[in-house]
Amino acid sequence: MQEAQGRRDPAVAAFLGALEAAVTAYAADGSEERRAAVRVFDRCRRLTGAASTATALPQPVCAILPDALAVARDGRRPALRRGVAAAFAALAPRLQWRPRASATDPAFRDAHANAMLLGPGGIEAREDVQIGATLMAPNTLYPNHSHPPEEVYLALTPGEWWNV
């Protein structure tokens, strides 16, 4: 992320650097995951969006964020993920957390929220790329869903994972 650091919020630059290192380390050379990550991080380097002036929007699930970050930064976790968690923690107070737009179940709405780091409504407002975060309370089942954009996930805390 060196090309954009001079024009970018330093906390965002640190997060993107840690995220790129972790995602590319976990994605095998030549894999579709690696190719998607390279496209996203190249785009992040080429263009810098405007800083957002929006204020943080707390959601009920945000009460678990400090504990989730503590688990993610635990010394027993892989170093690259700890780095992402530490960089994310610096940005977390500025995030606008929102429940999934189509979630009508009140229990799910209180146990889950998404936030945009780069993209529409993010700390860095952009139209060409989106990098977001999802926070889910323990024992929360995310509904099956499908949509067209490429996605790459990096789980910072333990849990069960599947992709439909």
C-alpha positions in Angstrom: 0.0 0.0 0.0 3.0 2.3 -0.2 1.9 4.3 -3.2 -1.3 5.5 -1.5 0.0 6.0 2.0 0.9 9.7 1.5 -2.7 10.6 0.6 -4.5 8.1 2.8 -5.5 8.1 6.5 -2.5 6.4 8.2 -4.8 4.0 10.1 -6.5 2.9 6.9 -3.0 2.5 5.2 -1.8 0.3 8.2 -5.0 -1.8 8.0 -4.7 -2.3 4.3 -1.0 -3.3 4.6 -1.8 -5.8 7.3 -4.8 -7.1 5.4 -2.9 -7.5 2.1 -0.1 -9.4 3.9 -2.5 -11.8 5.6 -4.8 -12.4 2.6 -1.9 -13.0 0.2 -0.1 -15.3 2.7 -3.2 -17.5 3.1 -4.1 -17.6 -0.6 -2.1 -20.1 -2.6 0.0 -18.9 -5.5 -1.9 -19.1 -8.7 -5.3 -19.6 -6.9 -8.4 -17.7 -7.8 -8.3 -16.3 -4.2 -4.8 -14.9 -4.8 -5.8 -13.4 -8.2 -8.9 -11.8 -6.6 -6.7 -10.4 -3.8 -4.2 -9.0 -6.2 -6.9 -7.2 -8.2 -8.4 -5.7 -5.1 -5.2 -4.5 -3.5 -3.9 -3.2 -6.9 -7.1 -1.1 -7.1 -6.6 0.1 -3.6 -3.1 1.3 -4.5 -4.1 3.1 -7.8 -7.0 5.1 -6.5 -7.6 6.8 -3.1 -11.1 7.8 -2.1 -12.2 10.7 -0.1 -12.2 10.6 3.7 -15.7 10.1 5.1 -17.1 12.5 7.6 -19.8 10.2 8.9 -20.1 9.4 12.5 -20.0 5.9 14.1 -23.4 4.1 14.4 -23.4 1.6 17.3 -25.5 -1.6 17.0 -26.3 -4.0 19.8 -23.8 -6.5 18.6 -21.0 -3.9 19.0 -20.9 -4.7 22.7 -18.9 -7.9 21.9 -16.4 -6.1 19.6 -13.8 -5.6 22.4 -13.9 -9.3 23.4 -13.7 -10.4 19.7 -10.7 -8.2 19.1 -9.0 -9.5 22.3 -9.5 -13.1 21.0 -8.2 -12.1 17.5 -5.1 -10.4 19.1 -4.3 -13.3 21.4 -0.7 -14.4 21.2 -1.8 -17.9 20.2 -3.4 -16.7 17.0 -1.3 -16.5 13.8 0.8 -13.4 13.7 -0.6 -12.1 10.4 -4.2 -12.3 11.7 -3.1 -10.6 15.0 -1.7 -7.8 12.8 -4.9 -7.3 11.0 -6.8 -7.4 14.3 -4.6 -4.7 15.8 -4.9 -2.5 12.7 -8.7 -3.0 12.6 -9.0 -2.1 16.3 -7.5 1.3 15.5 -10.3 1.9 12.9 -13.2 0.2 14.8 -14.4 3.3 16.7 -14.9 5.1 13.4 -17.0 2.4 11.7 -20.7 2.8 10.8 -22.1 -0.6 11.8 -25.3 -1.6 10.2 -27.5 -4.7 10.4 -27.9 -6.7 7.1 -30.4 -4.8 5.1 -32.7 -7.7 4.5 -32.6 -9.1 8.0 -36.1 -8.9 9.5 -35.5 -11.3 12.5 -34.9 -9.1 15.5 -32.6 -11.7 17.1 -30.4 -11.8 14.0 -30.4 -8.0 13.7 -29.1 -7.7 17.3 -26.5 -10.4 16.8 -24.9 -9.2 13.6 -23.7 -6.0 11.8 -21.6 -5.1 8.8 -19.3 -2.1 8.5 -17.6 -0.6 5.4 -14.0 0.3 5.7 -13.4 1.2 2.0 -16.5 1.8 -0.2 -19.8 3.6 0.0 -20.3 4.9 3.5 -16.8 3.7 4.5 -14.0 5.4 6.3 -12.6 5.9 2.8 -15.5 6.5 0.4 -15.0 4.7 -2.9 -17.0 3.3 -5.8 -14.4 1.0 -7.3 -13.7 -1.3 -4.4 -15.3 -2.4 -1.2 -13.6 -3.8 1.9 -15.9 -4.4 4.8 -16.2 -6.2 8.1 -18.8 -8.4 9.6 -19.3 -8.8 13.4 -21.4 -11.7 14.6 -22.2 -12.8 18.1 -21.4 -16.4 19.2 -24.0 -19.0 18.0 -25.3 -16.7 15.3 -26.2 -18.4 11.9 -25.7 -16.1 8.9 -28.5 -16.7 6.4 -27.6 -18.4 3.1 -27.3 -15.8 0.4 -25.9 -15.2 -3.1 -24.7 -12.2 -5.0 -22.4 -11.4 -7.9 -19.3 -9.6 -6.6 -16.1 -11.4 -5.8 -15.5 -11.9 -2.1 -12.5 -12.8 0.0 -12.9 -13.5 3.8 -10.4 -13.5 6.5 -11.8 -14.8 9.8 -10.0 -13.2 12.8 -11.7 -15.3 15.5 -12.5 -19.1 15.7 -15.8 -20.3 14.4 -17.5 -22.6 11.9 -17.3 -21.5 8.3 -18.8 -22.6 5.0 -19.4 -21.1 1.6 -22.6 -21.9 -0.4 
